[in-house]
Amino acid sequence: MGTKPLRDASFPSGHSTAIFCIATVLVLAIPSSFILFYSLASIVAFSRVYLGMHYPSDIMIGASLGTITALLMG
């Protein structure tokens, strides 16, 4: 691996923001799906760190923003 994936600013994670926003909307519509949708959202967010695209703080802030946005708009 000759290149450094984290070479520019990418705060917060847009993928994490989007998937947690979607997960929150779906959980609000179908409360029994909490574990399923938040598990999937967590896997997407973790994959961003695993692939070297974001730092953990990027995905935590992105997840928080997505969740808060969905709650405020719902």
C-alpha positions, 0 to 999 in steps of 0.5 A: 500500500504505497498511498496514504488514503487520509491525505485530505480533510474529510470531516465529518464522514458523509457516508456515516451522516447519510446512513445514520439519517436513513436508519433513524428515519426507518427506526422512527417508522418501524421501531421494532427494526432498531437493532437491524438498521442501526447495526447496518449503519454501524457496519457502514461507518466502521467500514470507512475507518477500516478502509482508511478513509476516515478517522473514528472522530469523523464517523462519530460526528457524522453519525451524530449529525445524521441522527440529530438531523433525522430527529429534528426533521421528523 
